[in-house]
C-alpha cells in the first residue's frame, strides 16, 4: 500500500518525537521534570512526545539543554524542519489571506538557479498577468473559505515575478495546450494573459514549451503540477496542500518525467501559433 504525503509527514514528525522522548528517558527525567527544566506545562511535553504538537526550534534547544544533549540539537532542528515542510495545508498557510503566501516564495525563487515548472491546468505563477492572477486567487480564496484579498495577492504575485528578470537564473516552463483555453477572469483578462505568453518565451533566460493536445503517442500522460528547484527540491501542488519532495530518488523521477514531457512540447514559432489560435478562439 502506498503512503499518502500526509502520512509520510506524520511519520517524520513521530520520528522527531521519538528521538526527543529517548533523550528525556536517557537523562532519567520524568515528563514533569523535563517540563520544569524547560519552563512549560507538563502537558506540552506529552503533546510533543506523542507528535500531537510539533516542537518549535526554541522548544528543541531547551529540550536538548535540559537533557544534556546540546550537541544533538542541530540534527533534531533539521529533522523537525524537514518534517514540517513535507506537507503544508493551504488552509493553514492562507488563514489570514493569500497575500503573505505570495511573499513567502520570493527567497525560494531567488535561491533557485534552474527552475523547471510543469503546469497542466494553469499558466505558471511567474508568467501570470494581474487580471489572470486576480481571478485565480479569488477562486482559491472562496474555495478555501479564507479572506479574499485577491487584488493585493495578485499585485504581490506580480512583484514576486520580477525575479524572472534578475540575472543568474534559468526557467524552463512547460504547459499543456489546454491551459490556453481554461478561461480565468473575463475575455479581456484572458486575452491579456495569452498576449503576454506570446512574448514570455522570447526572454533570454526563459524556455517556454507547449505540449499540443493533438500529440500522438504521448511518452507520458499529463501529470500533477510540479516545480523542480535545481536538483534539490520538488514542490507538488495538490487540492489540499503543497507537498515538498527532497528524497533524491524521487527528485530524479520527477526530473525524468519533466524531460519526457518536455520532449513532446513545441517552442518558438510553433508555440506562438498555438497561442494565437487560442486568442482567436476568444472572439
C-alpha positions as CSV (number, residue, x, y, z in Angstrom):
1,X,0.0,0.0,0.0
2,X,1.3,3.4,-0.9
3,X,1.7,6.0,1.9
4,X,0.0,9.4,1.4
5,X,2.1,12.5,1.6
6,X,0.3,13.5,4.8
7,X,1.1,10.1,6.3
8,X,4.8,10.5,5.3
9,X,4.9,13.9,7.1
10,X,3.3,12.4,10.2
11,X,5.8,9.6,10.2
12,X,8.6,12.2,10.1
13,X,7.1,14.1,13.0
14,X,6.8,10.9,15.0
15,X,10.4,10.2,14.4
16,X,11.4,13.5,15.8
17,X,9.1,13.0,18.8
18,X,10.6,9.6,19.4
19,X,14.1,11.0,19.5
20,X,13.1,13.7,22.0
21,X,11.4,11.1,24.2
22,X,14.5,9.0,24.1
23,X,16.6,12.0,25.2
24,X,14.4,12.6,28.2
25,X,14.4,8.9,29.2
26,X,18.2,8.6,28.8
27,X,18.6,11.6,31.0
28,X,16.5,9.9,33.7
29,X,13.9,12.6,33.7
30,X,10.1,12.3,34.1
31,X,7.7,14.3,31.9
32,X,7.1,16.7,34.7
33,X,10.8,17.1,35.5
34,X,11.6,17.9,31.9
35,X,8.8,20.4,31.7
36,X,10.0,22.1,34.8
37,X,13.6,22.5,33.4
38,X,12.2,23.8,30.1
39,X,9.8,26.2,31.8
40,X,6.5,24.9,30.4
41,X,3.5,22.8,31.5
42,X,4.0,19.0,31.6
43,X,1.1,18.6,29.1
44,X,3.2,20.3,26.5
45,X,5.9,17.7,26.9
46,X,3.3,14.9,26.4
47,X,1.9,16.6,23.3
48,X,5.4,16.9,21.8
49,X,6.4,13.3,22.6
50,X,3.1,12.0,21.1
51,X,3.6,14.1,17.9
52,X,0.4,16.0,18.5
53,X,2.3,19.3,18.7
54,X,5.4,20.0,16.6
55,X,8.2,21.4,18.6
56,X,9.5,24.9,17.8
57,X,13.2,25.5,17.3
58,X,13.3,27.1,20.8
59,X,11.5,24.0,22.2
60,X,14.1,21.7,20.7
61,X,17.0,23.8,22.0
62,X,15.6,23.9,25.5
63,X,14.8,20.2,25.4
64,X,18.4,19.3,24.4
65,X,19.8,21.7,27.1
66,X,17.6,20.1,29.8
67,X,18.8,16.6,28.8
68,X,22.5,17.5,28.4
69,X,22.3,16.8,24.7
70,X,23.0,20.2,23.2
71,X,25.2,18.6,20.5
72,X,22.1,16.8,19.1
73,X,20.1,20.0,18.7
74,X,21.3,20.8,15.1
75,X,20.3,17.4,13.8
76,X,16.9,17.5,15.6
77,X,16.2,21.0,14.3
78,X,16.9,19.9,10.7
79,X,14.8,16.8,11.1
80,X,11.9,18.8,12.6
81,X,12.1,21.4,9.8
82,X,12.1,18.7,7.2
83,X,9.0,17.0,8.7
84,X,7.0,20.3,8.8
85,X,8.0,21.2,5.2
86,X,6.9,17.8,3.7
87,X,3.2,18.6,3.8
88,X,1.7,22.0,4.2
89,X,-2.0,22.5,4.1
90,X,-3.2,25.5,2.1
91,X,-5.9,26.4,4.6
92,X,-3.3,26.7,7.4
93,X,-1.0,28.8,5.2
94,X,-3.7,31.3,4.0
95,X,-5.9,31.7,7.1
96,X,-5.3,35.4,7.1
97,X,-5.4,35.8,3.3
98,X,-3.4,35.0,0.2
99,X,-1.0,38.0,0.1
100,X,1.5,36.6,2.6
101,X,1.7,33.3,0.7
102,X,2.9,35.1,-2.4
103,X,5.6,36.8,-0.4
104,X,6.8,33.6,1.2
105,X,8.1,32.2,-2.1
106,X,10.4,35.1,-3.0
107,X,13.5,33.8,-1.3
108,X,13.0,30.3,-2.7
109,X,12.8,31.6,-6.2
110,X,15.8,33.8,-5.7
111,X,17.9,30.9,-4.4
112,X,17.0,28.7,-7.3
113,X,19.4,28.8,-10.3
114,X,17.4,26.5,-12.5
115,X,13.6,26.2,-12.2
116,X,11.7,23.6,-14.1
117,X,7.9,24.2,-14.0
118,X,5.3,21.8,-15.4
119,X,1.7,23.1,-15.2
120,X,-1.1,21.1,-16.9
121,X,-4.0,23.3,-15.9
122,X,-2.8,26.9,-15.3
123,X,-0.4,29.4,-16.6
124,X,2.7,29.2,-14.3
125,X,2.6,31.7,-11.5
126,X,5.8,33.5,-12.6
127,X,4.1,34.1,-16.0
128,X,0.7,35.3,-14.8
129,X,-0.7,38.7,-15.6
130,X,-2.5,40.7,-12.9
131,X,-6.1,40.0,-14.2
132,X,-5.5,36.3,-14.6
133,X,-3.8,36.0,-11.2
134,X,-6.6,38.0,-9.5
135,X,-9.3,35.8,-10.9
136,X,-7.4,32.6,-10.0
137,X,-6.6,33.8,-6.4
138,X,-10.2,34.9,-5.8
139,X,-11.5,31.5,-6.8
140,X,-8.9,29.9,-4.4
141,X,-10.0,32.2,-1.6
142,X,-13.6,31.3,-2.0
143,X,-12.9,27.6,-2.3
144,X,-10.7,27.5,0.8
145,X,-13.0,29.8,2.8
146,X,-10.4,32.4,3.6
147,X,-10.4,36.2,3.3
148,X,-10.5,37.2,-0.4
149,X,-7.6,39.6,-0.7
150,X,-7.1,38.6,-4.4
151,X,-6.3,42.1,-5.6
152,X,-3.4,42.6,-3.0
153,X,-2.3,39.0,-3.6
154,X,-2.2,39.4,-7.4
155,X,-0.1,42.6,-7.0
156,X,2.3,40.7,-4.7
157,X,2.5,37.8,-7.2
158,X,3.4,40.2,-10.0
159,X,6.0,41.8,-7.7
160,X,7.4,38.3,-6.9
161,X,7.5,37.6,-10.7
162,X,10.1,40.3,-11.2
163,X,12.7,37.6,-10.1
164,X,12.4,36.3,-13.6
165,X,14.3,39.4,-14.8
166,X,17.1,39.1,-12.3
167,X,20.4,37.7,-13.5
168,X,21.7,34.2,-12.5
169,X,18.5,32.2,-13.1
170,X,17.2,30.0,-15.9
171,X,13.5,29.0,-16.3
172,X,12.0,26.1,-18.1
173,X,8.2,26.4,-18.3
174,X,6.1,23.7,-19.7
175,X,2.3,23.7,-20.1
176,X,-0.4,21.5,-21.8
177,X,-2.2,23.2,-24.7
178,X,-5.5,23.0,-22.7
179,X,-4.1,25.7,-20.3
180,X,-4.6,28.2,-23.2
181,X,-8.4,27.5,-23.2
182,X,-9.2,27.3,-19.5
183,X,-10.6,30.9,-19.1
184,X,-9.9,32.7,-15.8
185,X,-11.4,36.1,-15.5
186,X,-13.2,37.9,-18.4
187,X,-12.3,37.7,-22.0
188,X,-10.1,40.8,-21.7
189,X,-8.1,39.4,-18.8
190,X,-7.6,36.1,-20.7
191,X,-6.6,37.9,-23.9
192,X,-4.0,39.9,-21.9
193,X,-2.6,36.7,-20.4
194,X,-2.3,34.9,-23.7
195,X,-0.8,38.0,-25.2
196,X,1.9,38.1,-22.6
197,X,2.7,34.4,-23.3
198,X,3.5,35.4,-26.9
199,X,6.5,37.4,-25.6
200,X,7.4,35.3,-22.5
201,X,9.3,32.7,-24.5
202,X,11.5,35.4,-26.1
203,X,13.2,36.3,-22.8
204,X,16.8,35.0,-23.0
205,X,16.6,33.2,-19.6
206,X,13.3,31.5,-20.4
207,X,12.3,28.4,-22.3
208,X,8.5,28.2,-22.8
209,X,7.1,25.0,-24.3
210,X,3.5,23.9,-25.0
211,X,2.5,20.2,-25.3
212,X,-0.1,20.1,-28.1
213,X,-3.4,18.4,-27.4
214,X,-3.0,16.6,-30.7
215,X,0.3,14.9,-29.7
216,X,0.3,11.4,-31.0
217,X,1.7,8.5,-28.8
218,X,2.5,10.6,-25.8
219,X,5.5,9.4,-23.9
220,X,3.8,10.4,-20.6
221,X,0.2,11.4,-19.7
222,X,-0.5,14.8,-18.1
223,X,0.8,14.8,-14.5
224,X,0.2,16.9,-11.4
225,X,1.5,20.4,-11.3
226,X,5.1,20.5,-10.0
227,X,8.2,22.7,-9.8
228,X,11.8,21.4,-9.7
229,X,14.1,23.8,-7.8
230,X,17.6,23.0,-9.1
231,X,18.0,19.3,-8.3
232,X,17.3,19.5,-4.6
233,X,13.5,20.2,-4.1
234,X,10.3,19.3,-5.8
235,X,7.2,21.3,-5.0
236,X,3.9,19.5,-5.9
237,X,0.5,21.2,-5.7
238,X,-2.5,19.3,-4.5
239,X,-6.0,20.5,-3.8
240,X,-5.5,20.4,-0.1
241,X,-1.8,21.0,0.3
242,X,1.7,21.6,-1.0
243,X,3.9,18.6,-0.9
244,X,7.7,19.1,-0.9
245,X,9.8,16.2,-2.0
246,X,13.5,16.1,-1.0
247,X,14.3,12.4,-1.4
248,X,17.0,12.1,-4.2
249,X,15.4,9.1,-5.8
250,X,12.0,10.8,-6.1
251,X,13.6,14.0,-7.4
252,X,15.3,12.0,-10.1
253,X,11.9,10.5,-11.1
254,X,10.3,14.0,-11.4
255,X,13.2,15.2,-13.5
256,X,12.8,12.2,-15.7
257,X,9.1,12.9,-16.1
258,X,9.8,16.6,-16.9
259,X,12.3,15.7,-19.6
260,X,9.9,13.2,-21.2
261,X,7.1,15.8,-21.1
262,X,9.5,18.5,-22.4
263,X,10.4,16.3,-25.4
264,X,6.8,16.4,-26.6
265,X,6.5,20.2,-26.4
266,X,6.7,22.8,-29.2
267,X,8.6,26.0,-28.9
268,X,9.2,29.3,-30.6
269,X,7.0,30.0,-33.7
270,X,5.1,26.7,-33.2
271,X,4.2,27.6,-29.6
272,X,3.2,31.1,-30.7
273,X,0.9,29.7,-33.3
274,X,-0.9,27.7,-30.7
275,X,-1.3,30.8,-28.5
276,X,-2.6,32.8,-31.5
277,X,-5.2,30.1,-32.1
278,X,-6.4,30.3,-28.5
279,X,-6.6,34.1,-28.7
280,X,-8.7,33.9,-31.9
281,X,-11.0,31.4,-30.1
282,X,-11.9,34.0,-27.5
283,X,-13.6,36.1,-30.2
